[in-house]
Amino acid sequence: MRIFKWLLFFVILIIIGFFIFRHFTKTPKDLQNPTITVQKGKILAIVRGRGEVVPAKTYKIISPLPGVVESVLKDEGEPVKEGELVLSIDKTECLAKLKQAEKEIQEYQNKIAELEDEIEIKRYEKEIREASLILDDAKREYEANGRLYERGGVSKEALQDAESSLEKARIALTLKEEELFSLKRKRKDGLALLLLQAKEASANYDWIKKQLSYTEIKSPISGIIIEKNPDIMQGFFVTQGAYLFTVTRNSYQIKGLIDEIEIEKINIGGKGVIRLDTHPYQPFSGVIKKISPKLITSEGKIGIRSFEVYLDINPPFKVTPKMQCSLEFKQVVSGVLKVNLEDVEEEDGSRYVYLMKGKKKIKTRIKTGFENESEAEVLSGLKEGDKIVKSPSFEIEKQ
């Protein structure tokens, strides 16, 4: 009986101890789901991206005419001066064409000189004057025979002979005049044609001479050759318009890629911090010069879409094309509704918070804007004064 009483006493002590323990270790109701009030304030927005050094402006050198490469005088990475010879094309064919064109011009000039010679015209003019004198003599003789015939001094046959001689003299003069007219007309038409042909030959000569100048290909600017067609070598046949070199001045810019979600957070004229992979501890600034409107989808990366941005730079050290870098753009945004990212959960690409509605905890989808490592701007889903669960880690019923 005494043992039973002692057992009952110990059981009661254990029960009392359990309730005392629960009382002192129970989490207060208001501490089970701590909340935070959504307020407006400032956010230091940070946009990051990757980029590389590219020439500020490039000039592509192409072959202005087809031909065989005679010599290649410059290679990739070498400096050049404006007007400096970088490649030459074999001149043999052009020189042969130029010589033939010179010969044609000389031939036309000789023919023109022959047509402009007045000797033949003067001969015809002399013959016309002689025929005119013969015609005058024939007229006088005919008139004299006519008077004598009326007096019976000559026979009718003699008068007819004088008339026949007069007609022959008149015909001979007419023929000479027509021949001279025809000669002058032919010379005029022939001279006009020769002058036109000579002009065309001269134009062809100038064109060939210009083509000859194209066989010496020179750099349009002073700078550096950043790229060369690897196929271009001595003896290689190039077509007209074939790519040869790319030349740039010693000035560069940064071409970067910014995610499409972040692109609205930067603007032309904005400043960014650039860290080259080769100089990570020497950051320098750049100014956004251009934002491309064309959306780029990274090859092999479904869903990753970006925009190209270009920044003017003045680095404190030497840079070369294709150097890789990181980009960072910072912007202080004031008067925006914001939440701590530790109070936000992500699911299937969307963001959620747990909104307190009385005693209920409602899973609420939000849309965010500017953000940094710890905070994000709320564009929709919440309003100022709303209370959300801080650092949620439990299931919430849906509204």
PEZI-V330853 format. One record per residue. RES is the residue in one letter. PHI is phi in radians with two decimals (999 if undefined). Layout:
RES_PHI + RES_PHI
//
This chain:
M_999 + R_-1.11 + I_-1.10 + F_-1.07 + K_-1.10 + W_-1.13 + L_-1.10 + L_-1.08 + F_-1.10 + F_-1.17 + V_-1.08 + I_-1.09 + L_-1.07 + I_-1.13 + I_-1.11 + I_-1.08 + G_-1.10 + F_-1.09 + F_-1.17 + I_-1.11 + F_-1.09 + R_-1.08 + H_-1.12 + F_-1.46 + T_-1.81 + K_-1.22 + T_-1.31 + P_-1.00 + K_-1.00 + D_-1.35 + L_-1.76 + Q_-1.17 + N_-2.26 + P_-1.10 + T_-2.09 + I_-2.38 + T_-1.55 + V_-1.32 + Q_-2.33 + K_-1.59 + G_-3.12 + K_-1.77 + I_-2.31 + L_-1.53 + A_-1.39 + I_-2.20 + V_-2.03 + R_-2.10 + G_-2.83 + R_-2.08 + G_-2.78 + E_-2.61 + V_-1.35 + V_-2.33 + P_-1.09 + A_-1.17 + K_-2.69 + T_-2.12 + Y_-2.22 + K_-1.60 + I_-1.74 + I_-2.09 + S_-1.32 + P_-1.36 + L_-2.71 + P_-1.35 + G_2.86 + V_-1.65 + V_-1.15 + E_-1.53 + S_-2.77 + V_-1.97 + L_-1.75 + K_-2.32 + D_-2.26 + E_-1.03 + G_1.61 + E_-1.55 + P_-1.33 + V_-2.42 + K_-1.87 + E_-1.05 + G_1.48 + E_-1.37 + L_-1.22 + V_-2.00 + L_-2.81 + S_-2.22 + I_-1.91 + D_-0.93 + K_-1.68 + T_-0.94 + E_-1.13 + C_-1.12 + L_-1.14 + A_-1.14 + K_-1.15 + L_-1.16 + K_-1.12 + Q_-1.12 + A_-1.13 + E_-1.10 + K_-1.11 + E_-1.10 + I_-1.07 + Q_-1.13 + E_-1.09 + Y_-1.13 + Q_-1.12 + N_-1.13 + K_-1.15 + I_-1.12 + A_-1.09 + E_-1.11 + L_-1.18 + E_-1.40 + D_-1.22 + E_-1.64 + I_-1.06 + E_-1.13 + I_-1.14 + K_-1.12 + R_-1.11 + Y_-1.11 + E_-1.09 + K_-1.15 + E_-1.12 + I_-1.16 + R_-1.10 + E_-1.14 + A_-1.16 + S_-1.17 + L_-1.17 + I_-1.11 + L_-1.13 + D_-1.09 + D_-1.11 + A_-1.14 + K_-1.13 + R_-1.10 + E_-1.13 + Y_-1.14 + E_-1.13 + A_-1.12 + N_-1.12 + G_-1.17 + R_-1.16 + L_-1.14 + Y_-1.15 + E_-1.17 + R_-1.65 + G_1.48 + G_-1.42 + V_-2.33 + S_-1.41 + K_-1.13 + E_-1.12 + A_-1.15 + L_-1.13 + Q_-1.15 + D_-1.12 + A_-1.14 + E_-1.18 + S_-1.12 + S_-1.12 + L_-1.12 + E_-1.14 + K_-1.11 + A_-1.14 + R_-1.15 + I_-1.13 + A_-1.07 + L_-1.15 + T_-1.09 + L_-1.08 + K_-1.10 + E_-1.13 + E_-1.16 + E_-1.11 + L_-1.16 + F_-1.09 + S_-1.10 + L_-1.07 + K_-1.11 + R_-1.16 + K_-1.11 + R_-1.14 + K_-1.14 + D_-1.13 + G_-1.13 + L_-1.17 + A_-1.09 + L_-1.14 + L_-1.13 + L_-1.10 + L_-1.14 + Q_-1.11 + A_-1.14 + K_-1.14 + E_-1.12 + A_-1.12 + S_-1.17 + A_-1.13 + N_-1.11 + Y_-1.10 + D_-1.11 + W_-1.12 + I_-1.12 + K_-1.11 + K_-1.18 + Q_-1.04 + L_-1.09 + S_-1.17 + Y_-1.26 + T_-1.21 + E_-1.84 + I_-1.62 + K_-2.10 + S_-1.29 + P_-1.34 + I_-2.50 + S_-1.58 + G_3.02 + I_-2.45 + I_-1.44 + I_-1.67 + E_-2.72 + K_-2.39 + N_-1.11 + P_-1.13 + D_-1.39 + I_-1.35 + M_-2.69 + Q_-1.02 + G_1.58 + F_-1.37 + F_-1.52 + V_-1.89 + T_-1.57 + Q_-1.13 + G_1.56 + A_-1.16 + Y_-1.24 + L_-2.04 + F_-2.42 + T_-2.15 + V_-2.04 + T_-2.38 + R_-1.28 + N_-1.40 + S_-2.42 + Y_-2.34 + Q_-2.49 + I_-1.87 + K_-1.86 + G_-2.11 + L_-2.07 + I_-2.08 + D_-0.98 + E_-1.03 + I_-1.22 + E_-1.68 + I_-1.08 + E_-1.24 + K_-1.58 + I_-2.18 + N_-2.44 + I_-1.03 + G_1.67 + G_-1.27 + K_-1.74 + G_-2.33 + V_-1.72 + I_-2.02 + R_-2.21 + L_-1.25 + D_-1.06 + T_-1.44 + H_-2.37 + P_-1.11 + Y_-1.78 + Q_-2.22 + P_-1.19 + F_-2.51 + S_-1.73 + G_-2.51 + V_-1.97 + I_-1.16 + K_-1.71 + K_-2.67 + I_-2.15 + S_-1.19 + P_-1.39 + K_-1.52 + L_-1.44 + I_-2.00 + T_-1.77 + S_-1.10 + E_-1.11 + G_1.40 + K_-2.13 + I_-1.13 + G_1.57 + I_-1.58 + R_-2.16 + S_-2.45 + F_-2.07 + E_-1.46 + V_-2.19 + Y_-2.15 + L_-2.12 + D_-1.31 + I_-2.34 + N_-2.46 + P_-1.16 + P_-1.40 + F_-2.54 + K_-1.25 + V_-2.17 + T_-2.32 + P_-0.99 + K_1.35 + M_-1.12 + Q_-1.53 + C_-2.70 + S_-1.86 + L_-2.14 + E_-2.50 + F_-2.07 + K_-2.03 + Q_-2.64 + V_-1.51 + V_-1.95 + S_-1.83 + G_1.13 + V_-2.00 + L_-1.28 + K_-2.47 + V_-2.39 + N_-1.41 + L_-1.13 + E_-1.21 + D_-1.68 + V_-2.00 + E_-2.00 + E_-2.00 + E_-2.67 + D_0.96 + G_1.43 + S_-1.95 + R_-1.97 + Y_-2.37 + V_-2.24 + Y_-1.94 + L_-1.50 + M_-1.50 + K_-2.03 + G_1.21 + K_-1.69 + K_-1.56 + K_-1.97 + I_-1.87 + K_-1.28 + T_-2.14 + R_-1.40 + I_-2.22 + K_-2.00 + T_-1.92 + G_-2.11 + F_-1.07 + E_-2.76 + N_-2.35 + E_-1.17 + S_-2.10 + E_-2.26 + A_-2.53 + E_-1.31 + V_-1.74 + L_-1.59 + S_-2.76 + G_1.87 + L_-2.38 + K_-2.34 + E_-1.08 + G_1.68 + D_-1.08 + K_-1.91 + I_-2.15 + V_-1.22 + K_-1.50 + S_0.83 + P_-1.18 + S_-2.64 + F_-2.41 + E_-1.35 + I_-2.11 + E_-1.23 + K_-1.52 + Q_-1.29
//
